[in-house]
Amino acid sequence: MTGQLIGVDVGGTKISVSALADGIWDGPHLFATQTSAAEALIEEIAVAVESVRRPDAAAVGVGVPSVIEFATGRVRSSVNVPLRDIALRQVLRERLRLPVFVDNDATVAALAEAHDGERLVYRDLVMFTVGTGIGGGLVLGGRVFRGATGAAGELGHTLIGLDLKGGVPEPGAFPQPGSLESLASGRALDRLAGVAAAASPDSQLGRLAASGHPVLGPEVVEAAQAGDEESHRLLELLGEWLGIGIANAINTFDPDVVVVGGGAARAGELLLGPARETARRFVLPGVGDQTEIRLARYGPDAGVRGAALLASQEIEREGM
């Protein structure tokens, strides 16, 4: 495959774009996610692509935090970005005049993590992307698993803490209360940070809040890495909840590896350590004995690299 391949990873707060040409990665370059309307977000994606595009650009791969009808590239549903029922592949093809392929963001991240360059190294891999929300990607038997409608892998919406004491509650808006995303995502950490700052005004988070500085997930990670015990405990709590979701995935798929990526992975072992320990406690004996639980090799860049890899594979498959 010759020519430049462009990968785009669309998140709830930022868009990452990177290009691969002649074995060299350019980027990633970051842009703010425009969430006011679909048209504004699509234009921002196009701007991101044009910022790295070369005359020899061959194809674009796009990962979005949405349920995708892969054959057409239509967004069937979307929680964190305004793309519901948008024919994104067609719209971007017309806007960019390039072949475009669209898939779920965690699916393309899983694709990247299952490969070393273009070589498949894991046949069975489960990916959790912990960012604004929580996505999931599956590589089973050496191939991306999308399910009957392209919706497989929505691991963030598995229910890990649903209160059933009074019977099954009426479903609410997504993410549902008690879901993995509602309890262990970046937004969940933001909420925990706000509560902790208000409850302990003399803590590092409390002092940040008093100074007018936003107290969100990145501030928690920074404070924990600097030795703040309360911030460390917040990440530990988030990791324990994530560990329940990982245990469910191991019990279901018995994979070679479970990979944790996305922005929250910057916390490293502060998050992964409690997640790994909790997962091991809740995995059925005899299942997952060989499963490795680790951070994404490509960190927050897994999605954008996987998007470019998707473009490479699909353009080759279509014989373009």
C-alpha positions in Angstrom: 0.0 0.0 0.0 1.5 3.3 -1.1 0.4 6.8 -0.2 -0.5 8.5 3.0 -3.0 6.9 5.4 -4.9 9.2 7.8 -6.4 8.1 11.2 -8.9 10.1 13.1 -10.0 9.3 16.7 -13.1 11.3 17.8 -13.5 11.6 21.5 -16.1 13.3 23.7 -13.7 16.3 24.3 -11.0 16.1 21.7 -10.3 14.8 18.2 -6.9 13.2 17.5 -5.5 12.9 14.0 -2.3 11.2 12.8 -0.9 10.2 9.4 1.2 7.3 8.4 3.4 7.5 5.3 6.6 5.6 4.4 6.5 3.9 7.8 6.6 7.2 9.7 3.8 8.6 11.9 3.0 12.3 11.9 1.2 13.4 15.0 -1.0 13.0 16.8 -2.4 16.5 16.5 -5.3 17.4 18.8 -8.5 19.5 18.1 -11.4 20.3 20.4 -14.5 18.2 19.8 -17.4 20.4 18.5 -20.4 19.0 20.3 -23.0 21.7 19.5 -24.3 20.0 16.4 -23.5 17.2 13.9 -22.5 19.7 11.2 -20.0 21.4 13.5 -18.4 18.1 14.5 -18.2 16.9 10.9 -16.5 20.1 9.8 -14.0 19.8 12.7 -13.2 16.2 11.6 -12.6 17.5 8.1 -10.4 20.3 9.3 -8.4 17.8 11.3 -7.9 15.6 8.2 -6.9 18.6 6.0 -4.3 19.7 8.6 -2.2 16.6 7.9 -3.3 15.7 4.4 -0.7 15.3 1.7 -1.2 15.2 -2.1 -0.7 11.4 -2.0 -3.3 10.8 0.7 -4.9 7.4 -0.1 -7.6 6.9 2.6 -9.0 8.0 5.9 -10.0 5.8 8.8 -12.3 7.3 11.5 -13.1 6.0 15.0 -16.1 7.4 16.8 -17.6 6.7 20.2 -20.8 5.4 18.6 -22.6 2.3 17.4 -21.7 1.9 13.7 -23.3 0.1 10.8 -19.9 -0.8 9.4 -20.9 -1.8 5.9 -22.3 1.7 5.2 -20.5 3.8 7.9 -23.8 5.1 9.3 -23.9 6.1 12.9 -26.8 4.1 14.4 -26.6 5.6 17.9 -24.2 7.9 19.8 -24.1 8.9 23.5 -21.2 11.4 23.8 -21.1 13.1 20.4 -24.0 14.4 18.2 -23.8 12.0 15.3 -26.9 9.8 15.8 -28.3 8.6 12.5 -25.7 10.3 10.4 -24.3 8.7 7.2 -20.8 9.7 8.4 -18.8 7.6 5.8 -20.8 9.1 2.9 -20.7 12.6 4.2 -17.0 12.6 4.8 -16.2 10.9 1.5 -18.1 13.7 -0.3 -16.4 16.4 1.9 -12.9 15.1 1.6 -13.0 13.3 -1.8 -11.1 10.4 -0.4 -12.0 6.8 0.5 -13.3 6.9 4.1 -14.0 4.0 6.5 -15.8 4.5 9.9 -15.9 2.2 12.9 -16.3 2.3 16.6 -13.4 4.1 18.4 -12.7 1.2 20.8 -12.8 -1.3 18.0 -10.1 0.5 16.0 -8.0 0.8 19.2 -8.3 -2.9 19.8 -7.2 -3.5 16.2 -4.1 -1.5 16.8 -3.3 -3.3 20.1 -3.7 -6.7 18.5 -1.0 -5.9 15.9 2.7 -5.1 16.0 2.8 -2.8 13.0 0.9 -4.8 10.4 1.6 -8.2 12.1 -1.1 -9.8 14.2 0.3 -10.8 17.6 -2.9 -11.5 19.6 -5.7 -13.6 18.3 -8.1 -12.9 21.2 -8.0 -9.5 22.7 -10.5 -7.3 24.7 -10.0 -3.6 24.8 -11.4 -1.1 27.2 -11.0 2.6 26.3 -11.5 4.7 29.4 -12.0 8.3 28.4 -15.0 10.6 28.6 -17.0 7.4 28.4 -16.0 3.8 28.3 -15.8 1.9 25.0 -15.0 -1.7 24.2 -13.4 -3.4 21.3 -13.1 -7.1 20.5 -10.6 -9.1 18.3 -11.6 -12.7 18.4 -10.0 -15.4 16.4 -7.7 -12.8 14.8 -10.5 -10.8 13.4 -12.5 -7.7 14.6 -15.8 -8.9 16.1 -18.6 -6.5 15.3 -21.6 -8.8 15.8 -24.8 -9.0 13.7 -25.4 -5.2 13.5 -21.9 -3.8 14.2 -22.8 -3.0 17.8 -20.7 -5.7 19.6 -18.2 -4.6 22.2 -20.2 -1.9 24.0 -18.6 -3.0 27.3 -19.1 0.4 28.9 -22.8 -0.3 29.0 -22.5 -3.6 30.9 -24.3 -3.3 34.2 -21.9 -3.8 37.2 -23.8 -2.0 40.0 -27.5 -2.1 39.3 -29.6 -1.8 42.4 -32.2 -4.6 42.2 -33.4 -4.6 45.8 -36.7 -3.1 44.8 -37.0 -5.1 41.6 -35.8 -4.1 38.2 -35.9 -0.3 37.8 -37.2 1.5 34.8 -34.3 2.2 32.3 -33.1 5.8 32.1 -30.9 7.7 29.7 -27.6 6.2 28.7 -25.2 5.6 30.3 -27.6 3.7 32.6 -27.1 4.1 36.4 -25.0 1.2 37.5 -23.3 0.7 34.2 -19.5 0.5 33.9 -19.4 3.8 32.1 -21.5 5.6 34.7 -19.1 4.4 37.5 -15.6 4.1 36.0 -15.3 6.6 33.1 -13.5 10.0 33.0 -16.8 11.7 33.7 -17.3 9.5 36.8 -13.8 10.6 38.0 -14.7 14.2 37.4 -17.8 13.8 39.7 -15.7 12.0 42.3 -13.2 14.8 42.2 -15.8 17.5 42.7 -17.3 15.7 45.7 -13.9 15.1 47.2 -12.8 18.7 46.8 -16.0 20.0 48.4 -15.8 17.6 51.3 -12.1 18.2 52.0 -11.3 21.9 51.4 -7.9 21.5 53.0 -6.9 18.7 50.6 -4.9 19.3 47.4 -8.1 19.0 45.4 -9.9 21.3 47.8 -7.2 24.0 47.5 -7.3 23.7 43.7 -11.1 24.2 43.7 -10.8 27.2 46.1 -8.3 28.9 43.7 -10.8 28.7 40.9 -8.9 25.9 39.1 -11.1 23.2 37.5 -10.9 20.0 39.5 -11.4 17.2 37.0 -9.9 13.8 36.2 -6.5 15.0 34.9 -6.0 17.0 38.2 -6.8 13.9 40.2 -4.2 11.9 38.3 -1.6 14.7 38.6 -2.3 15.0 42.4 -2.1 11.2 42.9 1.2 11.0 41.0 2.5 13.8 43.3 1.6 11.7 46.4 -1.8 13.1 47.4 -3.5 10.2 49.3 -7.1 11.3 48.7 -6.5 11.5 44.9 -4.8 8.1 45.1 -7.9 6.7 46.7 -10.2 8.1 44.0 -8.1 6.4 41.3 -8.1 3.2 43.4 -11.9 3.3 43.6 -12.3 3.9 39.9 -9.9 1.0 39.2 -11.8 -1.4 41.4 -15.0 -0.6 39.5 -13.2 -1.0 36.2 -11.9 -4.3 37.5 -15.4 -5.7 37.8 -16.0 -4.9 34.2 -12.7 -6.6 33.3 -13.7 -9.7 35.3 -16.9 -9.9 33.3 -15.0 -9.7 30.0 -12.5 -12.4 31.0 -15.4 -14.7 32.2 -17.1 -14.2 28.9 -14.2 -14.3 26.4 -11.2 -15.9 28.1 -8.9 -13.7 26.0 -5.1 -13.7 25.5 -5.0 -10.1 26.8 -7.2 -7.4 28.2 -6.0 -3.9 27.3 -6.9 -0.7 29.0 -6.4 2.5 27.0 -7.9 5.9 26.5 -7.1 9.1 28.4 -7.5 7.6 31.9 -4.7 5.2 31.1 -2.3 8.0 31.8 -2.8 7.1 35.5 -0.9 3.9 34.8 -0.6 1.5 37.6 -2.5 3.8 40.0 -5.6 2.8 38.0 -4.5 -0.5 36.5 -3.2 -2.1 39.7 -6.5 -2.0 41.6 -8.3 -3.0 38.4 -6.1 -6.0 37.9 -6.3 -7.1 41.5 -10.1 -6.8 41.6 -10.6 -8.6 38.3 -8.5 -11.5 39.5 -10.8 -11.8 42.6 -13.9 -12.1 40.5 -12.8 -14.3 37.6 -14.1 -17.8 37.8 -11.4 -20.3 38.8 -10.0 -22.0 35.7 -10.9 -19.1 33.4 -8.4 -16.5 32.2 -5.4 -18.3 33.7 -3.3 -17.0 30.8 -4.9 -13.6 30.4 -2.6 -10.7 30.6 -4.2 -7.4 31.9 -2.1 -4.4 30.8 -2.1 -0.8 29.6 -2.4 -0.1 25.9 1.0 -0.2 24.3 0.1 2.9 22.3 -1.6 4.7 25.2 -4.1 7.3 24.1 -2.8 7.0 20.6 -4.2 3.5 20.1 -7.4 4.8 18.6 -5.8 7.1 16.0 -3.3 4.4 15.0 -6.0 1.8 14.7 -8.1 4.1 12.6 -5.2 4.4 10.1 -4.7 0.6 10.2 -8.5 0.2 9.5 -8.1 2.4 6.4 -5.1 0.4 5.2 -6.9 -3.0 5.6 -10.2 -1.9 4.1 -8.6 -0.1 1.1 -6.5 -3.3 0.4 -9.6 -5.5 0.8 -11.6 -3.4 -1.7 -8.6 -3.5 -4.1 -8.4 0.3 -4.4 
